[in-house]
Amino acid sequence: MPRKSVFMSELTMPQVDEYLQSGDLVLVPTGSTEQHGPHSPLSTDVIIPTEVCRRVALRANALVAPPVNYGISAGHRGFKALAYLSVPTFMSIIEDLTFSLAEVGFRRIVFINGHYTNYFPVNMACMNVSTRLPEGTHAWGVSYWETLPPERLEEYLSMKTGLHANIGETSAVMAVRPELVDLSQAVAEWPDFPDFHSPSFPTVLAYFETNPGSVWRALRSGVWGDPRTSSAELGKKFYGWIEEGVLRHIRDVDETYRRLNVRGSTRRVRRSADAARATAPPARKRRPAAADRPRRPRVR
């Protein structure tokens, strides 16, 4: 039965069954529901990774699972346009999704992340669930923009061009859902950082990633950057870059698993060791040394 879509939610049961007879790759968009300034939709961090997944799936013979629409967004507390999860809840969702997708037959499960704060919890959740997955299953997360080379990353999302609701994110939304963006409402704003005397990004993370309400206190508009010259044409260019980057990333991970496996399956090694211990003959009791043996009482 031919598949008319890469989206699992648009397929029938027989179509998914047929795919799993020859394919094993599923892409899961992860994002957030949070403000993206006065000009861009709350679903920005879901729209972009979903489009990235669609493009990559067409070239990598993959399916795309329904997105995780809520993320770890406590940094936006204070803005009304927000719905978020706690870290333990978010990680539990990722663990359960990973387990269930592996249970039905997917062996490569890649979370394509669109919201920065989700990145580390996604990978920690994959680590937590890994020992319960079927043999040969690999699950991990990647933030889509991290697959770009430095010069392209700087143009799309960076301290130079902005890190939230900027020209990169806004253009990417315009390329697929232009009706959701109102550039007449776009404003430019930047955090008023002090002069840094050390590399900037660790300081940025220390403030924004551990501090509920940090974005609300640092930015009046919720915008970090200047989205006023965003365009669908720019968005299409960015998607082309990102699509290639994510494809290269998945191929690199696949090859790394093949190459860096000198001991075979660690689970097989562990089971072999357990089996050896279970079938080994019982150890013989050591005869006590003469000095340790109790002395017989002398008969007078």
Residue pairs with C-beta under 8 A, 6 or more apart in sequence:
1 12
1 14
1 15
1 18
3 11
3 15
3 18
3 19
4 10
5 11
6 53
6 54
6 57
6 58
6 62
6 63
6 64
7 54
7 63
7 64
7 66
8 16
8 26
8 63
8 64
8 65
8 66
9 66
11 19
11 63
16 63
16 104
19 63
20 104
20 105
20 106
23 61
23 62
23 63
24 105
24 106
24 107
24 108
25 60
25 61
25 62
25 63
25 106
25 107
25 108
25 110
25 250
26 62
26 63
26 64
26 65
26 101
26 106
26 108
26 109
26 110
27 53
27 56
27 57
27 62
27 63
27 64
27 65
27 110
27 112
28 53
28 64
28 65
28 67
28 68
28 97
28 101
28 109
28 110
28 111
28 112
29 46
29 49
29 50
29 52
29 53
29 64
29 65
29 67
29 68
29 111
29 112
29 114
30 49
30 67
30 68
30 71
30 94
30 111
30 112
30 113
30 114
30 115
30 118
30 122
30 141
31 43
31 44
31 45
31 46
31 47
31 48
31 49
31 50
31 67
31 68
31 69
31 71
31 113
31 114
31 115
31 118
32 45
32 46
32 69
32 70
32 71
32 72
32 73
32 84
32 114
32 115
32 117
32 118
33 42
33 43
33 46
33 69
33 70
33 71
33 73
33 82
33 83
33 84
34 42
34 45
34 71
34 73
34 76
34 79
34 81
34 82
34 83
34 84
34 115
35 42
35 76
35 79
35 81
35 82
35 165
35 222
36 42
36 44
36 45
36 164
36 165
36 169
36 170
36 222
36 223
37 164
37 165
37 185
37 186
37 187
37 221
37 222
37 223
37 227
38 182
38 185
38 186
38 187
38 221
38 222
38 223
39 165
39 170
39 181
39 182
39 183
39 184
39 185
39 186
39 187
39 223
39 227
40 165
40 169
40 170
40 173
40 180
40 181
40 186
40 227
41 47
41 173
41 177
41 180
41 181
42 81
42 82
43 69
43 180
44 114
44 165
44 169
44 170
44 173
45 71
45 114
45 115
46 67
46 69
46 114
47 172
47 173
47 176
47 177
47 180
48 114
48 144
48 169
48 172
48 173
49 67
49 112
49 113
49 114
49 144
50 64
50 67
51 172
51 175
51 176
51 239
52 112
52 114
52 144
52 239
52 242
52 243
52 246
53 62
53 64
53 112
54 64
55 239
55 243
56 62
56 112
56 243
56 246
56 247
56 250
57 63
57 64
59 243
59 247
60 247
60 250
65 97
65 101
68 93
68 94
68 97
68 111
70 83
70 84
70 85
70 90
71 84
71 85
71 90
71 115
71 117
71 118
72 84
72 85
72 86
72 87
72 90
72 115
72 117
72 118
72 121
73 82
73 83
73 84
73 115
73 117
74 84
74 86
74 212
74 213
75 117
75 208
75 209
75 211
75 212
75 213
75 214
75 215
75 216
76 82
76 84
76 213
76 215
76 216
76 222
77 212
77 213
77 216
78 213
78 215
78 216
78 217
79 215
79 216
79 222
85 93
87 121
90 118
90 121
90 125
91 121
91 124
91 125
91 128
92 125
94 111
94 121
94 122
94 125
94 126
94 129
94 141
95 125
95 126
95 128
95 129
98 109
98 125
98 126
98 129
98 133
98 139
99 129
99 132
99 133
101 109
102 109
102 133
102 134
102 137
102 139
103 134
106 137
107 134
107 136
107 137
107 138
108 137
108 138
108 139
108 250
108 254
109 126
109 137
109 138
109 139
109 140
110 139
110 140
110 141
110 142
110 250
111 122
111 126
111 139
111 140
111 141
111 142
112 141
112 142
112 144
112 246
113 119
113 122
113 141
113 142
113 143
113 144
114 143
114 144
116 143
116 163
116 209
117 209
118 141
118 143
119 141
119 143
122 141
123 140
123 141
126 139
126 140
126 141
129 139
130 137
130 139
133 139
135 265
135 267
135 268
136 265
138 253
138 257
140 253
142 246
142 249
144 242
144 245
144 246
145 153
145 156
145 157
145 168
145 242
146 153
147 242
147 245
147 246
147 248
147 249
148 156
148 241
148 242
148 245
149 245
152 241
154 160
154 161
155 161
155 168
156 168
156 238
156 241
156 242
157 163
157 166
157 168
157 169
159 200
159 201
159 204
161 167
161 168
161 225
161 226
162 168
162 190
162 223
162 224
162 225
162 226
162 227
163 224
163 225
164 215
164 219
164 222
164 223
164 224
164 225
165 222
165 223
165 224
165 225
165 227
166 223
166 224
166 225
166 226
166 227
167 225
167 226
167 227
167 229
167 230
167 234
168 225
168 234
168 238
169 227
170 181
170 183
170 186
170 227
170 230
171 227
171 230
171 231
171 232
171 233
171 234
171 235
171 238
172 235
172 238
172 239
173 180
173 181
173 235
174 181
174 230
174 231
174 232
174 234
174 235
175 232
175 233
175 234
175 235
175 236
175 238
175 239
176 235
178 232
181 230
183 227
183 228
183 230
186 223
186 227
186 228
186 230
187 221
187 223
187 228
188 223
188 225
188 226
188 227
188 228
189 219
189 220
189 221
189 223
189 224
189 225
190 224
190 225
191 218
191 219
191 224
192 218
193 200
193 204
196 203
207 214
207 218
208 214
208 215
208 218
215 222
215 224
216 222
263 269
